[in-house]
Amino acid sequence: LGTLRKLRAAEVVLSTLVRADELAAQVTRATASGAAHEWTAAVARLLLLHTVVAAHSARDGEAGEGGDAAEEQRLGGSLAVLVGEMLRRAVEPLRAAAEERLGEAVKATGWPAAPAASEEAPSLREQRLGEVGRAIGAVLLLQFCEWASSGGGEGEGGGGLWALEAFVQPLLKRFRYHFEGRRETNRRDKPEWVFAHCVAQMRSHAPLLSGEVQPMLRAPLAPLRAAASQPSSQGAVRERYLRFLSAHCPDGVEGHVTAALCGAMRAKLRREMPSRLAEPPSFCHAFSEAIACERELRHSLRLPPSASV
């Protein structure tokens, strides 16, 4: 019986590896076609296989500690690692093009300058936001694959969501333009200009980030549901994806973007602190403005603690 059990286990391992190799080849072929929706579906199928293998490996680890159980646990763990490595290699070449597509889609909306409603037809705005949503879904799916293939442990945030950098970097570029060079806006005697600029950015972009972009974070669930034939598989991959989101974006889109702006403000204050300490009036002025900004972030904008000066 032990021999038959080992043979069945070996058969399962081989058939799983063959299937993983077929799916990885599908990803490669779909990538060559250049159509994002094609490789998204292929990646979702390979990711789903890895999710199932990882789930079975975890269950085997809880089944018991006997000789056969321990051997099956080691075998299941090794199989999950192998399929994970195949997944990682398949999606790694896709990231740069997916992020470039997302950057262009976000730029087409006019970000970070929110256009007035009268300047853009609703249908055009909806079309552009639709492209942003599809591009976000592709980038998130790739990061989810990277996270899952490396073990996907809870709490492994890894520095935030790749997709949100398309929103963060233009804001930081504008901040550096105004407050880190020789522009007239970068005045030591006007620290309130820095805080007022950032608070205005947070306030003006909050509706878009919370109302439009936040729901887009669930875009990868559609291809993952389509790839799963069993409700149990759909539930497992959904739960795993939501854990991924919770680990990488615990405060939501608005909290993540505003935390990046607050980080830029903190960095500027730290750089200027030695010279301001030598000038007590300058230090007191900057300090009082920082406190006022912090108060507005907490009480007026109701932002999470991660968005702090």
C-alpha positions as CSV (number, residue, x, y, z in Angstrom):
1,L,0.0,0.0,0.0
2,G,2.9,2.4,0.8
3,T,4.4,1.8,-2.7
4,L,1.0,2.4,-4.4
5,R,0.6,5.6,-2.4
6,K,4.0,6.8,-3.5
7,L,3.3,6.0,-7.1
8,R,0.1,7.9,-7.0
9,A,1.8,10.8,-5.4
10,A,4.5,10.7,-8.1
11,E,1.8,10.6,-10.8
12,V,0.1,13.7,-9.3
13,V,3.5,15.6,-9.1
14,L,4.3,14.8,-12.8
15,S,0.9,15.6,-14.1
16,T,0.9,18.9,-12.1
17,L,4.3,19.9,-13.5
18,V,3.3,19.0,-17.0
19,R,0.1,21.2,-16.6
20,A,2.2,24.0,-15.1
21,D,4.6,23.9,-18.0
22,E,1.7,24.0,-20.5
23,L,0.2,27.0,-18.8
24,A,3.5,28.8,-18.7
25,A,3.9,28.2,-22.4
26,Q,0.4,29.7,-22.9
27,V,1.5,32.8,-21.1
28,T,4.6,33.0,-23.3
29,R,2.5,32.7,-26.5
30,A,-0.1,35.2,-25.3
31,T,2.7,37.6,-24.4
32,A,4.1,37.4,-27.9
33,S,0.7,38.4,-29.3
34,G,0.9,41.7,-27.4
35,A,-2.8,41.5,-26.2
36,A,-3.0,42.2,-22.5
37,H,-6.4,40.4,-22.1
38,E,-4.9,37.2,-23.5
39,W,-1.9,37.0,-21.2
40,T,-4.1,38.1,-18.3
41,A,-6.3,35.0,-18.8
42,A,-3.3,32.7,-19.2
43,V,-1.6,34.1,-16.1
44,A,-4.8,33.7,-14.1
45,R,-4.9,30.0,-15.0
46,L,-1.3,29.4,-14.0
47,L,-1.8,31.3,-10.8
48,L,-4.9,29.3,-10.0
49,L,-3.0,26.1,-10.4
50,H,-0.3,27.4,-8.0
51,T,-3.0,28.4,-5.5
52,V,-4.6,24.9,-5.5
53,V,-1.2,23.2,-5.1
54,A,-0.2,25.5,-2.2
55,A,-3.6,24.9,-0.5
56,H,-3.2,21.1,-0.8
57,S,0.4,21.4,0.5
58,A,-0.9,23.3,3.5
59,R,-3.6,20.8,4.2
60,D,-1.1,17.9,3.9
61,G,1.0,19.7,6.5
62,E,-1.9,19.7,9.0
63,A,-2.9,16.1,8.3
64,G,-0.4,14.4,10.6
65,E,3.2,13.9,11.5
66,G,3.7,10.3,10.7
67,G,6.3,9.0,8.2
68,D,4.1,9.0,5.2
69,A,2.4,12.3,6.1
70,A,5.8,14.0,6.6
71,E,7.0,12.7,3.3
72,E,3.8,13.9,1.5
73,Q,4.2,17.3,3.2
74,R,7.7,17.6,1.9
75,L,6.6,16.5,-1.5
76,G,3.7,19.0,-1.6
77,G,5.9,21.8,-0.4
78,S,8.5,21.1,-3.0
79,L,5.8,21.0,-5.7
80,A,4.4,24.3,-4.6
81,V,7.9,25.8,-4.8
82,L,8.4,24.4,-8.3
83,V,5.1,25.7,-9.6
84,G,5.7,29.0,-7.9
85,E,9.1,29.4,-9.7
86,M,7.5,28.6,-13.0
87,L,4.8,31.2,-12.3
88,R,7.4,33.8,-11.4
89,R,9.5,33.2,-14.5
90,A,6.4,33.3,-16.7
91,V,5.2,36.7,-15.4
92,E,8.5,38.5,-14.7
93,P,9.0,39.8,-18.3
94,L,5.5,41.3,-18.4
95,R,5.9,43.9,-15.6
96,A,7.7,46.7,-17.4
97,A,5.2,46.8,-20.3
98,A,2.2,46.5,-18.0
99,E,3.5,49.4,-15.8
100,E,4.2,51.5,-18.9
101,R,0.7,50.9,-20.2
102,L,-0.7,51.9,-16.8
103,G,1.4,55.1,-16.7
104,E,0.1,56.2,-20.1
105,A,-3.5,55.4,-19.1
106,V,-3.2,57.5,-16.0
107,K,-1.5,60.3,-17.8
108,A,-4.4,60.4,-20.4
109,T,-6.8,61.2,-17.6
110,G,-4.9,64.4,-16.9
111,W,-3.5,63.2,-13.6
112,P,-2.4,64.9,-11.3
113,A,-4.4,67.9,-12.6
114,A,-8.1,66.8,-12.2
115,P,-10.0,68.2,-15.2
116,A,-13.2,70.1,-14.6
117,A,-16.3,68.2,-15.5
118,S,-17.2,70.8,-18.1
119,E,-13.9,70.2,-20.0
120,E,-14.4,66.6,-20.7
121,A,-17.4,64.6,-22.0
122,P,-18.6,62.0,-19.5
123,S,-18.3,59.2,-22.1
124,L,-14.7,60.1,-22.7
125,R,-13.9,60.2,-19.0
126,E,-15.6,56.9,-18.5
127,Q,-13.6,55.4,-21.4
128,R,-10.3,56.7,-20.0
129,L,-11.1,55.4,-16.5
130,G,-12.0,52.1,-18.0
131,E,-8.6,51.8,-19.5
132,V,-7.0,52.8,-16.2
133,G,-9.0,50.0,-14.5
134,R,-7.9,47.4,-17.0
135,A,-4.2,48.5,-16.7
136,I,-4.4,48.5,-12.9
137,G,-5.9,45.0,-13.0
138,A,-3.0,43.7,-15.2
139,V,-0.3,45.2,-12.9
140,L,-2.0,44.0,-9.8
141,L,-2.3,40.5,-11.2
142,L,1.4,40.4,-11.9
143,Q,2.3,41.6,-8.4
144,F,-0.1,39.1,-6.9
145,C,1.7,36.3,-8.8
146,E,5.1,37.6,-7.6
147,W,3.8,37.6,-4.0
148,A,2.1,34.2,-4.3
149,S,5.1,32.5,-5.9
150,S,7.4,33.7,-3.0
151,G,5.1,32.2,-0.4
152,G,2.5,34.9,0.1
153,G,2.8,35.2,3.8
154,E,0.5,37.5,5.8
155,G,2.1,40.8,6.7
156,E,4.6,40.7,3.8
157,G,3.7,44.2,2.4
158,G,6.8,44.5,0.3
159,G,6.5,48.3,-0.1
160,G,3.0,48.8,-1.3
161,L,1.2,48.2,-4.6
162,W,3.1,48.6,-7.9
163,A,0.0,49.9,-9.6
164,L,-0.3,52.9,-7.2
165,E,3.1,54.3,-8.2
166,A,1.5,55.6,-11.4
167,F,-0.5,58.0,-9.2
168,V,2.2,58.6,-6.6
169,Q,5.2,59.5,-8.8
170,P,3.5,62.4,-10.7
171,L,2.5,64.0,-7.4
172,L,6.0,63.7,-6.0
173,K,7.4,65.1,-9.2
174,R,5.2,68.1,-8.9
175,F,6.2,68.5,-5.2
176,R,9.9,68.4,-6.1
177,Y,9.4,70.9,-8.8
178,H,7.9,73.5,-6.4
179,F,9.7,72.8,-3.2
180,E,13.1,71.2,-3.8
181,G,14.7,73.6,-6.3
182,R,15.2,77.3,-6.8
183,R,11.6,78.1,-7.7
184,E,9.9,81.0,-6.0
185,T,7.5,78.6,-4.3
186,N,10.4,77.1,-2.4
187,R,10.8,79.8,0.3
188,R,12.1,79.1,3.8
189,D,10.0,81.9,5.2
190,K,6.8,80.3,3.8
191,P,6.7,76.7,5.1
192,E,2.9,77.0,5.0
193,W,3.0,76.9,1.2
194,V,4.4,73.3,1.4
195,F,1.6,72.1,3.7
196,A,-1.1,74.0,1.9
197,H,0.0,72.6,-1.5
198,C,-0.1,69.0,-0.2
199,V,-3.4,69.3,1.7
200,A,-5.0,70.9,-1.4
201,Q,-3.7,67.9,-3.5
202,M,-5.1,65.4,-1.0
203,R,-8.4,67.2,-0.8
204,S,-8.9,67.6,-4.6
205,H,-7.9,64.0,-5.5
206,A,-9.8,62.2,-2.7
207,P,-13.0,61.7,-4.6
208,L,-11.2,60.1,-7.6
209,L,-8.9,57.9,-5.4
210,S,-11.6,56.7,-3.1
211,G,-14.6,56.6,-5.4
212,E,-13.0,55.5,-8.7
213,V,-9.5,53.9,-8.1
214,Q,-10.2,52.0,-4.9
215,P,-12.8,49.7,-6.5
216,M,-10.3,49.0,-9.3
217,L,-8.1,47.1,-6.9
218,R,-10.5,44.2,-7.2
219,A,-10.1,44.0,-11.0
220,P,-7.9,40.9,-11.0
221,L,-10.7,38.9,-9.3
222,A,-12.7,38.8,-12.6
223,P,-10.0,36.8,-14.6
224,L,-9.3,34.7,-11.5
225,R,-13.0,33.7,-11.2
226,A,-13.1,32.9,-14.9
227,A,-10.1,30.6,-14.6
228,A,-11.6,28.7,-11.6
229,S,-14.1,26.0,-12.5
230,Q,-15.0,25.1,-8.9
231,P,-16.6,27.4,-6.4
232,S,-14.1,26.2,-3.8
233,S,-11.2,27.2,-6.0
234,Q,-12.8,30.6,-6.6
235,G,-13.2,31.1,-2.8
236,A,-9.6,30.1,-2.1
237,V,-8.0,32.4,-4.7
238,R,-10.4,35.3,-3.7
239,E,-9.4,34.9,-0.1
240,R,-5.7,34.8,-1.0
241,Y,-6.0,37.9,-3.2
242,L,-7.8,39.9,-0.4
243,R,-5.0,38.9,2.0
244,F,-2.5,40.2,-0.6
245,L,-4.4,43.6,-0.8
246,S,-4.6,43.8,2.9
247,A,-0.8,43.3,3.3
248,H,0.2,45.8,0.5
249,C,-2.5,48.5,0.9
250,P,-3.9,48.4,4.4
251,D,-5.1,52.0,4.4
252,G,-6.6,52.0,0.9
253,V,-5.7,54.0,-2.2
254,E,-6.2,57.4,-0.7
255,G,-4.3,56.5,2.4
256,H,-1.4,55.2,0.4
257,V,-1.1,58.2,-1.9
258,T,-1.4,60.7,0.8
259,A,1.1,58.9,2.9
260,A,3.6,59.3,0.0
261,L,3.0,63.0,0.0
262,C,3.4,63.2,3.8
263,G,6.7,61.3,3.4
264,A,7.9,64.0,1.0
265,M,6.9,66.7,3.5
266,R,8.7,64.9,6.4
267,A,11.8,64.5,4.3
268,K,11.9,68.2,3.5
269,L,11.4,69.1,7.2
270,R,14.2,66.8,8.2
271,R,16.6,68.3,5.7
272,E,15.8,71.8,6.8
273,M,15.8,71.1,10.6
274,P,19.5,71.8,11.4
275,S,19.4,75.3,9.8
276,R,16.0,76.1,11.3
277,L,17.2,75.1,14.8
278,A,19.8,77.7,14.5
279,E,17.1,80.3,13.9
280,P,14.4,79.9,16.6
281,P,11.8,82.1,14.9
282,S,12.1,80.0,11.7
283,F,11.9,76.8,13.6
284,C,8.8,77.9,15.6
285,H,7.1,79.0,12.4
286,A,7.7,75.7,10.6
287,F,6.7,73.8,13.7
288,S,3.4,75.6,14.2
289,E,2.5,75.1,10.5
290,A,3.3,71.4,10.7
291,I,1.1,71.1,13.7
292,A,-1.7,72.9,11.9
293,C,-1.3,70.6,8.9
294,E,-1.3,67.5,11.1
295,R,-4.5,68.7,12.7
296,E,-6.2,69.1,9.3
297,L,-5.0,65.7,8.2
298,R,-6.5,64.0,11.3
299,H,-9.7,66.0,11.9
300,S,-10.7,67.6,8.5
301,L,-9.6,65.0,6.0
302,R,-9.8,62.1,8.5
303,L,-6.8,60.4,7.0
304,P,-5.2,57.3,8.7
305,P,-2.1,57.6,10.9
306,S,0.2,56.5,8.0
307,A,-0.6,59.9,6.5
308,S,1.3,62.0,9.0
309,V,3.7,64.9,9.0
